[in-house]
Amino acid sequence: MLYTITTDGTVRVFLPVLDQPNYLQLHGALDAYSSLPLSSHPSSSKTSTPSMGFVLDREVMSAAFAKILKDCDKNNDDSSLHRLREIQDEGWDLFLYVHEDRSLVVGAVAVRTSFLSV
C-alpha cells in the first residue's frame, strides 16, 4: 500500500493489483475539503494556502483508542464509540488536515473494506 500527499492536501491511496502485485493502482483519494460545507471551502484566490495533510501513526492512535474504549462501557451504543471500535478493529489509517483557519479535520481510510471515509 502506498499513500501520497500532494501540495494541495489530497491523499491518494494506491494498492497492488491482485493479479499483478508489482503494479499499483489508485484505490481512492481524500480531499482536504471533502467533509466541509461548500461555504467553508477556501476562496479560489492565489493567496489561499492549501491545507496540510499528515498521516497519523497507527500504533499511537491504536493505543489511544484502546485506552478510550477500555474506559467506556462495552454496552454503550454511542455512535462515536461505535466508530472508534470500527477504526480500532479494522485498522483504519487516519490523516489529519490542518486548514489555514486553524481548524482540524480527521480523514480515515479503511483499506480492507475498500471504503474511504472522511
Residue, then its C-alpha position, 0 to 999 in steps of 0.5 A: m500500500l502506498y499513500t501520497i500527499t500532494t501540495d494541495g492536501t489530497v491523499r491518494v491511496f494506491l494498492p497492488v493489483l491482485d493479479q499483478p502485485n508489482y503494479l499499483q493502482l489508485h484505490g481512492a483519494l481524500d480531499a482536504y475539503s471533502s467533509l466541509p460545507l461548500s461555504s467553508h471551502p477556501s476562496s479560489s484566490k492565489t493567496s489561499t494556502p492549501s491545507m496540510g495533510f499528515v498521516l497519523d501513526r497507527e500504533v499511537m492512535s491504536a493505543a489511544f483508542a484502546k485506552i478510550l474504549k477500555d474506559c467506556d462501557k462495552n454496552n454503550d451504543d454511542s455512535s462515536l464509540h461505535r466508530l472508534r471500535e470500527i477504526q480500532d478493529e479494522g485498522w483504519d489509517l487516519f490523516l489529519y488536515v490542518h486548514e489555514d483557519r486553524s481548524l482540524v479535520v480527521g480523514a480515515v481510510a479503511v483499506r480492507t473494506s475498500f471504503l474511504s471515509v472522511 
